[in-house]
């Protein structure tokens, strides 16, 4: 069979790694400069023996870059490397030696588990002898200038184009005006951005980082790569599961989760177990969507939040799915184990006892056959990594599957690559190899991505392979469940010791018989505090919306559907502080079906604390949306923005609405302000730049 590393060599997406959001930096060694980077078809230039003073050799493909005093000259990439799209340039390497490549991530660790491997696969040679360092940008200070932010599975800018939280301190440092323009002249780098093209500021941070590194003298190995979130690849196993013969006497599983009396502020590593007080459906019984208003009691949690903040909730898999998964893999849910990382550089054992690969499977053209006689040995050693911090030691299979493994997620290509390595069933392995090959991506999309087939469903479709999966590879095969973020829909000034969220329960139909269901929203909807105590692990972080602190500053809020949630918190907070300049544009389908908090809005309107403008899209023959109401009230909007310095906020679905609202504002600026088209666009850009126009949207 063809190992996954060899399959990836012929994937166009692997060579460019468009899915990773990363910056990989290689610091030039002071004693012996490395070999120049090579493109496809370029022969390596042999490194002379130690002591030779003529390295690098003269070559018209190389250009010299002046360096400050005290630093030796260095060889950069060929002058035309950045323009040759068909020739991605791997990391520089000389025969028999290696160049250190450092990968760092900036963003939500684990949100994109395949990105680091895609980036490393693009930069490493097949023998994979180059060593690798992985870390987060926040761990790097000014004294460690060779480390760059943004590599690996992160660099996830928010809708406003802000850097990730764990990158902000580095972001401030790298943009200091007093940094010399030669600060990074000894360093090559590559920036790979992972974003979502439905957002207006697509990969904004990656683009800006690339420009800044060039300004500071860095040399780009590649043009900045900007990818969407559908091209991630992965690599297998790092852990060993050691099963225990007896059930541990102490319940360590309960010790790793914060109780109702945490020692510090709740966080992902120590969430607060908040009691669910109410779980109420707020849409009509005949409405197509189930939307819940859920309230938690956070007394004694130490949680504090303001309008615009978000709460993160850690969901669980359903009991029926956990049981089905354990049956498919032949696991005992009550079995306990301890998880141990493999030592750095320790060779992987065979995934399975040797079994004969089908004769029809041969190595990819131009690549040597696998060096190991065992067809299921991995082609490279695994670097040691820490165990997942939230995983208790020891832990039960039941807890691992229910609270950690995201078996309800849609698997990526790397899942099928590893599954093919694990399979000893000839027909199933051939199909898995086809799904993981470059030529099989359309079929994989038709089988898995379009119908949103889950990990659990795929394993049930490949029963022989599923039954042979070694437990050691569960954490590498299946991603961890990620927390889900919800806009906080209440203010502590109006509801002390309470936290409320508005949750749209995700359920839709594809060509598969079973409806697709969102993991977190359906799990929350299934909880009934009326049947007994219910506790949900949660913590709070700052959000993307910040409201003005200066008194008498009006705010215009556009929140159709569940996008109104953060604005309810803002209105409650501002009303409690005596602010009355609140204008809310709310849109929904029908007044009697999904008009959230109707009574509350009308009461505030009666008190003179709120100006409410509604758009019910399905109550007339011609659909009316919030952007239409904005145009109708153009004089009011222009007067508040231009004369009174109002702030404008937008929250909701990112598909069409943000662009439609921006177009409506541009028209208002032209019609009411008398601005030309370019001047209106510049006015809107100035509002965004000064944070007087902020958005929080989701796909």
Secondary structure, 3 states (H helix, E strand, C coil): CCCHHHHHCCCHHHHHCCCCEEEEEEECCCCCCCCCCCCCCCCCCCCCCCCCCCCCCCCCCCCECCCCCCCCCCECCCCCHHHCCCCCCCCCCCCCCCCCEEEEECCCCCCCCCHHHHHHHHHCCCCCCCCEEEEEHHHCCCCCCCCCCCCCECCCCCCCCCCCHHHHHHHHHHCCCCCCCCCCCCEEEEEEEECCCCCCCCCHHHHHHHHHHHHCCCEECCCCEEECCCCCCCCCCCEEEEECCCCCCCCHHHCCCCCCCCCCCCCCCCCEEEEEEEEEECCCCCCCCCEEEEEEECCCCCCCCCCCCEEEECCCCCHHHHHHHHHHHCCCCCCEEEEEECCCCCCCCCCCCCCCCCCCCCCCCCCCCCCCCCCCCCCCCCCCCCCCCCCCCCEEHHHHHHHCECCCCECCHHHHHHHHHHCCCHHHHHHHHHHHCHHHHHHHHHHHHCCCCEHHHHHHHCHHHHHCCCHHHHHHHCCECCCEEEEECCCCCCCCCEEEEEEECCEECCCCCCCEECHHHHHHHHCCHHHCCCEEEEEEECCCCCCCCCCCCCEEEEECHHHHHHHHHHHHHHHHCCCCCEEEEEEECCHHHHCCCHHHHHHHHHCCCCEEEEEECCCCCCCCCHHHHHHHCHHHHHHHHHHCCCEEEEEEECCCHHHHHHHHHHHHHHHHHCCCHHHHHHHHHHHHHCCCEEEEEEC
